[in-house]
Amino acid sequence: MWIFTKNKKAFNYNLVFFLLIPFFFSPSGKSQTSINDLEYLQYLISNQKYQDCLSIIQDLKRQHIHPSIADSLYFLEGLCYFYLENLELSTKALQNIHIHSSLYPTAQLMGIFNSIYLNDSLSVLNKFKVLDDFFSNIQSKELFLLYLLEKQTFYLLYGGIENAYKINVFISNQGNSFVKEISDSLLKVYETTRIKNKNPFIGAILSTFIPGLGKIYAGKKAEGFVAMISNFLYIGSAFELLIKLGPQNAYFITVSTIAGIFYIGNIEGSYFAVIRRKKETYAILHQKLFNVLFIPFRYYLFK
């Protein structure tokens, strides 16, 4: 489920800070027209008319406009795609914002957020390498702490748990109780949701000795007990037929063949049950972490 569906109005009526830079330039001619266009784009976004907003942005980008206004257009374009759930295009638009623009820090934070949500871990790592020094020296302490929360989320999802806890300790010493609570919540979600490092081969081995036990090991108790009962019934029936009718009997051969298929399927199924369970748990963890991360993200960037 898309994480931002219920929060699409969070940014409404508060895009004025995008528009401040253009006012430092001449209020005549194209500059004034661009300012009016930006105000109209703000209106469209506040009313969730994102496609209309994107159409106007494309028209304006074909004109000769001041670079500061171009940065605002790229930001609004990224924001529209963000709300339209097209995070790839959102990130692509945000990447065009100049490093000296006042919108650059916010754009980078949104880009990181998008990339983590899309599971583009390599892109996120590259962003961290480039942006660590930038955010370490940024004047806004809130944006720096939000950057750290994004790094903490990344480590919880992709490994590096020790780094995630180090970030939590650092945030705890910054005197911001709100961000500290978010950081603590991220760790709590991880601890309560994550699946232990279970090995699919162990699941297969367990089901080799006791059919169904591997699925129980994977956390699929109902499937495990069904597999256990069905396998024991077929194996027991085959053994009984072997004693009564002998190994050459067609009925015994049929039942024993079915029992063998169920037994092998039980082993293979247990192996993939562990893998499937880990993927399901990761998806749940991913969604829960972003539900928590979006709280400060919305508060600091979309207020």
N, C-alpha and C positions, 0 to 999 in steps of 0.2 A: 504493500500500500504506500502511495506517495506520502511522504512525511509532511509536506507543507500544505496539504489541501485545506486544512482548517485555519491556516494562518495567512492567507493570501492578502488580507487587508492590513497586515501588520505594518506595511510600508506606506500605506495610504496617507495622503495629506502631509507627508514629512520629507519630501524630496527637495525642499528649498535649498538645502546646503549644496546640492549639485549646481544650482543656478547662481550662486554667489559670485563665482569667478568671472562669468561673462560681464557682470555689471562694472568691472574695473576697466572695461574697454569702452570705446565710443558708443553711445547709445543711439547713434544714427545709422541709417542705411542698413546693410546686411546684418550688422551686429545686432541692431535692435530687432530686426526680423527674426534672427536666430533666437534671441531671448524670448520673444513671443512664442516661437515654435516650441521651445523647451517648456515653457509654462503650459502650453497645450498638451504636450506629451505627458507632463505631470498629471494633468487632468485625466487623460486617457488611462494612465496606469492606476490612478486612484479609483477609477470606475471599472477596472479589470478588462479594459478593451485592448488587450495586448497585441492582437494581430493588426489592428488599426494603427497602433503606436509603431509597430515594426515597419509598416508600409511608409509612414511619414519619415521615419528615420532613414530608410533606404533612399528616399527622395532627397533628403537634406544632405546625405553623405556625398551625393553627386555634385553638390554645389561647393563653391569656394568659401569655406568658413574658417573662422579662427581656430587654432589647435586646441585651445581650452574648451571651446564649444564642442569640438570633435570628441574630446575626452568624455564630455557629458553625454553625448550621443551614444558612444560605445558603452558607457556604463548603463544607460537606460536600455540599450539593446540587450545587454547581458542580463539585466533584471527582468525584461520581458520574457526572454527564453527561460530564465530561471523559474518563473511562475508558470510557464507553459510546459515545464518538466522536460525541456530539452537542454540538459546540462552540458552536453558537448558544445552546442552552439553558444550557450551562455559563457562558458569558459573561453571559447575562441574570441568572442567579442571583448571580454574583459582583458584579454592579453594585449589588446591594442592601446590600452591607456598608458600614457607617458609616465615614466618613473618620477618626474618632478610634479606631476599633477597631485592635487590634494585628494583625488579619488583613488590614487594608486594603492594605498594600504587596504582600503575597503575592497577594492577589486581583487587584490591578491588573496585576501581572506575568503572571499566568495569563491575564487578559483580553486583554492585548496579544498574548501568544503565540497565543491562539485566533484573534484577528482577523487576524494576519499569515498564519497557516496557511490561513484561509478566503479569503485574498486580498481582504480588506475594507480596502483601503489608506486610504480616506477616514476610516473609523472610527479607524484607527491614528494617522493624522495628528492627529485631534482629541484623542486620548488623550495624545499627546506634548505638545501645546500646554498641556494641563491639568496634566500630571504632571512636566514638566521641573523646575520649581521644587521640587516635593515631593520628588523623588528626589535632587535636588542637595543638599538639606538633611537627608536621612535619616541616622540614626545608623549604620545598618548599611552598611558599605562594600561588602560582598558583594552586597547587593541593588541598590545603586547601579550596580555594575559589571555585574550581570546585566541591568539596565535598558539600559545602554549597549550590551551585546551584542545585545539585541533591536533597538535603533535601528540598529546596524551591519547586522544582517540585513535590516532593512527597506530601507535604502539600497542594499544590494547587489541586492535584488530589484526595486525600483521606480525606480531611478535615484538619482543623488547619490553617485557613486562617490568623489568627493573627500571628502565627509563621512564615508564609511565608513573611508577611510584616516586621516582626522583622529582618528576615534574610536580606531582601532588605535594611533596614536601616543600618545594620551592614556592608554590602558590600559597600554601598555608602560612608562609612567613611574609606575605606581601600586604597583609592587613585588609584584604578585600573579602569580606565574609560571603558575599554572593558568589563570587568566582570559586572560592574554596568549597562552598557547598556543591557547586556543579562538579568540580573535580572529584570530590568525595563520592558523588552520585555515580560518576562514570566508573569508578573502581568498584562500587557496590554492584552495579549492573553486571560488570565483568565477572565478579566473583560468584554471583547468583545464577548467571546464565551459561557461562562457558562449560563446555564438556571436557572432562578430563582426557588426557592424552591416551585414548584407547586405540589399540592396534588392531586393524582388521584381520591380520593373520592370527592373532590370539583368538578372535571371535570364531574363525574357521576351525582352529584346533579344538576349541571347547566343544563345538558342535560335532566334531569328529568322534569324540568320546561319549558325549551325551547330546543327542540331537535336540536342537532348539536352545541349548544353553548359550550359544554364541549370540543369538538374537536378544536374549535376556541381558547378556553382557553389554549389548549395544543400547540398551534402554527400551527395546521393543518387547515388553513383557508379554503382551497378548499374543503377538506373532510367535514368540518363543514357545509359549505353552501349547499353542495350536500345532506348531511344528513338532514338538516333543510327543504329543499324544498321537498325531497321525503317523509319525515314524515308528513309534513303539507298536501301534496297532498293525501296521503292514509287516514289520519285522517279526512280530509275534505270530501273525497269521502264516507267514512264510515258513517260520520254524516249525510250527505245528503241522503244516502240510508236508514238510520234509520228513517228519517223524512218521506220519500216518501213511503217506502215499509214495514217498521215496523221491530221489532227485530227478528221475526221468519223467515224472508225471507232468503233463502239460499244464494242469491247473497250478501246480507248485511253481513251474517255470514262469508262468504269467505273473503270479502274485509276487514272486521274488524279484522279477524284473521291475515291477512297479515299485516295490520297496527300495530297490537299489537306486532308481531314479529319484525318489523322494529323499533318500539319504544323501545322495550327491548334491541334489538341489538345496538341501538343508545346509550343507557345508558352504556352498557357493553363496546362498542367500544370507548366511550369517556374516560372511566376509563383506558383502556389499551393504548389509544393514548397518555395520559400523561406519562405513564411509558415508552412507546416506544420512545417518544420524548426525555426524559431524557437520555435514553441509547444512542440514536443517537448523542445527544449533547456531552455526555461524550466521546464518541469515537472520535469525531471531536476535542474536547479539548485535549484529550490524544495525538493525532497525532500532533497537532499544537505545543503543549508544547515540544514534543520531537524534532520537527524540529528546534526549537529555541535552546534547550539544546545541540543538536549535534554540533552546531557551536563552542562553546568553547571546547567541548569534543574532536572534531577533531583537533582544534588548539593546545591545550596543550598536548594531548596524542599522536596524530598521526602526529605531525609535524616533 
